Amino acid sequence: MPDLGFRKNVMGPQPIAERAPTPPEMLGAAKQFLEFLAKGKVEDVGALAIENARDEVNRLAEAARQTGTYNQKRIVALARINRHYWIKGELTGAGTKPFIVQFRLGEQDGRWKVWETINLTNARSAWTR
């Protein structure tokens, strides 16, 4: 957009901050969460969640277990807001529909825990293809 002659309002190039490194412990917790979902381990998935999100996480794990058997998992996308990470993961298996989940990880008592989950398997959104 042109500055319309008000040169004192024009700002020059802004410095771009360094990218914050992704904590390996967080990635490990995300992979473990996806692994437990893929294997249908409802109790183990619930143990990775904070108390307020435990029911939501258990419902997600039950939905994953009822949908099918998965042998592959991958992290599709990762976003950070302050010290919380949003992860989109996909579980796939032979002859089963892919199971797509989005979850939020944050630290609690020195451990990475799941704070929130969203089942995107049958949802149409910007996160789905």
N, C-alpha and C positions, 0 to 999 in steps of 0.2 A: 504494500500500500504506500502511496507517495506520502511524503511528510508535509505537504501543503505549505512549504516555506518556513515552517517552525523548526529550524535547525537545532535549537537548544534542546528540543525534546527527543532528538534522534540519539539512540544509544548504539554504541559500537558492539563489536563481537563480545559475547559473554563466555567466560571460561567454563569448560565442561568438567564436572567433577569426576574423579577417578571412580571406576566401577568397584563397588564393595564386593569382596570375595564371598562366595557361597560357602557357609560352614560345612565341612565334610560330615559332621555329626548330624546335621539336618538332612543332608542327602541320604545318609544311612538310615535315618528314621523314616524318611519317605519311602525308600526302597523296601524296608521291612514292613511298613504298612501295606504297600501294594502286594508284597509276598503273602502276607497273612490273608488279605482279601482273595488273592488268587487260589489259595489252598482252602478257603472256606473256614478259617479258624476264627470263629465269632468271639470266643473268650479272649484270645490273644489280641484281636483288633480292639476290643473294648478296653483292654489294659493300656493301650497306647493313647487313650483319649483322656481329656480332663473330665472331672465329674459332671459338669453341666452338659457335655456333649456325648456322654456315654450312650444314652438311649438312641440318639441320632446315628451314631457310628455303628451300633449293633443292628439297627434297621438296615443300614447300608450293607453290612456284612451278610445279613440274611438274604438281601436281594441279590447280592453277588453269588452266594452259594446256590440259590434257586435257579439262577439264570443258566449256569453251566459250569464246566470244568475248564480252567484256564492254565496254560503252561507258559505263556509269555506275558511279560509286563514291561511297561516303559513309561518314562516321564516324558510327556509331550511338551509341556510348557511350565515355566517357573517365573514367578513375579514376587517382588519383595516390597512390603510396606512397613517401614520402620524395622522392627525385629521379628515380624511375622512374614511367613512365606506362603504364597498360594501356589499349589501344585496341581496340574492337570495330569492325570495318569490314565493309561489305557491297558486293559487286560484283554488278551486274545487267546483263542484256542481253536483247535480243529473242530469244525462243525458247529461252533457257537458264535452268537452275535457278540461283537466287541462290547465290553463293559467299560464305560467312560465315567470317571469320577474326578471331582475337584475337591480339594481339601486344604485347610489352613493349618500350618504348623507354627507353634510358638513355644518358647522356653517356659517351663514351669518347674521350679525346684531343681534347676540344673539339668533337666532332661527335656528333650523335644517331644511335645505332646500335640495331638490333634485337637483343635479347638472347634472346628466346624467342617461339615461335609455336604456335598451336593452331588446327587446322582444325575449325571448328564446323559445317560444311556439313551433314553427316548426323548430327550428334550431338544428343541430347536433354539439355538442361541448363537451368539458370536463365537462361542467356544467350540461349537460343533461344525462339522464340514457339510 
